[in-house]
Amino acid sequence: MHPEEQTIYALASGRLPSAIAIVRVSGSRASLALNSLGGRLPTPRIATLVTLKTADGTAIDDGVVLWFPAPHSATGEDVAEFQVHGGRAVIAALFDALSKIEGLRPAEPGEFTRRAFENGKFDLTEAEGLDDLIHADTDMQRRQALRQLKGLLGDKAESWRRQIIEACALIEAGIDFSDEGDVPQELQAHALRKIGTLKDEIQKALGTSARSERLREGLVVAIAGPPNAGKSTLLNRLAQREAAIVSPHAGTTRDVIEVHLDLEGYPVTLLDTAGVRETDDPVEQEGVRRARERAQNADLVLWLIDASAGSEGRLPAGQGHAPVWLVRNKLDLPGRNDVAKGVSKSFDISAARGDGLSALSDALVDYARAYFGAGEGALISRERHRMLLRETMEALERAEHMRGHGEELVAEELRVAAHALGRLTGRVDVEDLLDVIFREFCIGK
């Protein structure tokens, strides 16, 4: 039997042990699995309590089973669900019983979702939205993923594709009626008006979605500065846990430490970097190099200084184009405060006591809100989406430039544009993308 024709099974709930575990079975032999383990086929979509047994009659567990005959199921195939107690021994026994049924095998990562896609339950953008929803850590990530799961981009792309096909039909009709005087010119003009409107819509989507891709990964904020300024203490304060080692000795942090935060729904990755200074220690030199590199690639740099030592608030040259905020630390200690140069904002804090941290945290939230502000109505959440929409835009622009050089060339560019949008949703020629997309899913989805 071909692997795609085999019936698959997997744990579809969380990590074991748990109060309840759900095992999903999808394929033509799902009904056989229910009959073999539960003794009968329950009424479709009605939860039924049964005692699950092995082939020799040994009880596995008392559980609830559900039966979803095709095509009215999550995958579009026959689907059975076993809801049992979430002990490791229970699941091991259930999996062992399922594995002994001919034609059943464990599912590969993402195989349930891939079968749902192949059976027309949703398009590729919705499948990607499901994956993003599973991996969402913050509320804003959840909202963006849910919009994708509901087909926001896919529906829009299909609408654009239909309009491009309509414009292409007008061009080809003009070719067919080339001997009818003004008819070809009128049809081509109407088609090009459609193209102009579509191009503006797609360009707007590309423009407003520039940072929505970053919402999936989060805003990167690097804490940088000279040694012993309190960077690790500040990281621990913002993370509200002991994520980094704090020591009074300079050069304690040798590598970049990452902490993922949820700042009022916005994902932020906070980086604690090695103190930037000249040193002969090769290990510390590597830490300083990495600190400079991460600061260059960050979206925001918090340049932390020891205010009690009178350090200058200047960011060393070559630190990238991200905004730099000066954070004067250790204000609980006597010292002098220098005037910052080359920074966009400054804050006075005591990381040890917590003074001023509320204002800094609020500013970080405001910055994240402004940074991701366009994401609420954005269509694009992945680089793949952006690249295919750009291909579509380029083909539409070429179609406009071909005016007067032959209707056949215009029609061909429109077909290229429609093809790019079809690849976006998975309607055409996407076999090479499927393994890449669905292997990122967990087993059971």
DAJOMO-V715611 format. One record per residue. PSI is psi as a letter, one per 40 degrees, with the letter a starting at -180 (999 if undefined). Layout:
psi->PSI
psi->PSI
//
This chain:
psi->h
psi->i
psi->d
psi->e
psi->e
psi->i
psi->h
psi->i
psi->i
psi->i
psi->h
psi->e
psi->a
psi->a
psi->i
psi->i
psi->i
psi->i
psi->d
psi->i
psi->i
psi->h
psi->h
psi->h
psi->h
psi->h
psi->i
psi->e
psi->e
psi->d
psi->d
psi->d
psi->d
psi->d
psi->d
psi->d
psi->d
psi->e
psi->e
psi->i
psi->h
psi->i
psi->h
psi->h
psi->f
psi->h
psi->h
psi->h
psi->h
psi->i
psi->h
psi->h
psi->i
psi->i
psi->d
psi->e
psi->e
psi->h
psi->h
psi->d
psi->i
psi->h
psi->i
psi->h
psi->i
psi->i
psi->h
psi->g
psi->i
psi->i
psi->e
psi->g
psi->i
psi->d
psi->e
psi->e
psi->i
psi->h
psi->h
psi->i
psi->h
psi->h
psi->h
psi->i
psi->i
psi->f
psi->i
psi->d
psi->d
psi->d
psi->d
psi->d
psi->d
psi->d
psi->d
psi->d
psi->d
psi->d
psi->d
psi->e
psi->h
psi->h
psi->e
psi->i
psi->i
psi->i
psi->i
psi->i
psi->h
psi->e
psi->d
psi->d
psi->d
psi->d
psi->d
psi->d
psi->d
psi->d
psi->e
psi->e
psi->d
psi->i
psi->a
psi->d
psi->d
psi->d
psi->d
psi->d
psi->d
psi->d
psi->d
psi->d
psi->d
psi->d
psi->e
psi->h
psi->d
psi->i
psi->d
psi->d
psi->d
psi->d
psi->d
psi->d
psi->d
psi->d
psi->d
psi->d
psi->d
psi->e
psi->f
psi->d
psi->d
psi->d
psi->d
psi->d
psi->d
psi->d
psi->d
psi->d
psi->d
psi->d
psi->d
psi->d
psi->d
psi->d
psi->d
psi->d
psi->d
psi->d
psi->d
psi->d
psi->d
psi->d
psi->d
psi->d
psi->f
psi->e
psi->e
psi->f
psi->b
psi->e
psi->d
psi->d
psi->d
psi->d
psi->d
psi->d
psi->d
psi->d
psi->d
psi->d
psi->d
psi->d
psi->d
psi->d
psi->d
psi->d
psi->d
psi->d
psi->d
psi->d
psi->d
psi->d
psi->d
psi->d
psi->d
psi->e
psi->e
psi->d
psi->e
psi->d
psi->d
psi->d
psi->d
psi->d
psi->d
psi->i
psi->h
psi->h
psi->h
psi->h
psi->h
psi->i
psi->a
psi->i
psi->i
psi->f
psi->e
psi->f
psi->d
psi->d
psi->d
psi->d
psi->d
psi->d
psi->d
psi->d
psi->e
psi->f
psi->i
psi->g
psi->d
psi->i
psi->h
psi->h
psi->i
psi->e
psi->h
psi->i
psi->e
psi->d
psi->h
psi->d
psi->i
psi->h
psi->h
psi->h
psi->h
psi->h
psi->i
psi->h
psi->g
psi->f
psi->e
psi->h
psi->h
psi->h
psi->h
psi->h
psi->h
psi->h
psi->i
psi->i
psi->h
psi->h
psi->i
psi->h
psi->i
psi->e
psi->h
psi->d
psi->d
psi->d
psi->d
psi->d
psi->d
psi->d
psi->d
psi->d
psi->d
psi->d
psi->d
psi->d
psi->d
psi->d
psi->e
psi->i
psi->e
psi->h
psi->h
psi->h
psi->h
psi->h
psi->i
psi->h
psi->d
psi->d
psi->e
psi->f
psi->i
psi->i
psi->f
psi->h
psi->h
psi->i
psi->i
psi->f
psi->f
psi->a
psi->e
psi->i
psi->i
psi->h
psi->h
psi->h
psi->h
psi->h
psi->i
psi->f
psi->e
psi->e
psi->i
psi->i
psi->a
psi->i
psi->h
psi->i
psi->h
psi->i
psi->h
psi->f
psi->i
psi->d
psi->i
psi->i
psi->i
psi->h
psi->i
psi->h
psi->d
psi->d
psi->d
psi->e
psi->h
psi->e
psi->d
psi->d
psi->d
psi->d
psi->d
psi->d
psi->d
psi->d
psi->d
psi->d
psi->d
psi->d
psi->d
psi->d
psi->d
psi->e
psi->d
psi->e
psi->d
psi->d
psi->e
psi->i
psi->d
psi->h
psi->e
psi->i
psi->d
psi->d
psi->d
psi->d
psi->d
psi->d
psi->d
psi->d
psi->d
psi->d
psi->d
psi->d
psi->d
psi->d
psi->d
psi->d
psi->d
psi->d
psi->d
psi->e
psi->h
psi->e
psi->e
psi->h
psi->d
psi->d
psi->d
psi->d
psi->d
psi->d
psi->d
psi->d
psi->d
psi->d
psi->d
psi->d
psi->d
psi->d
psi->d
psi->d
psi->d
psi->d
psi->e
psi->e
psi->d
psi->i
psi->f
psi->e
psi->d
psi->e
psi->d
psi->d
psi->d
psi->d
psi->d
psi->e
psi->e
psi->e
psi->i
psi->i
psi->h
psi->e
psi->999
//
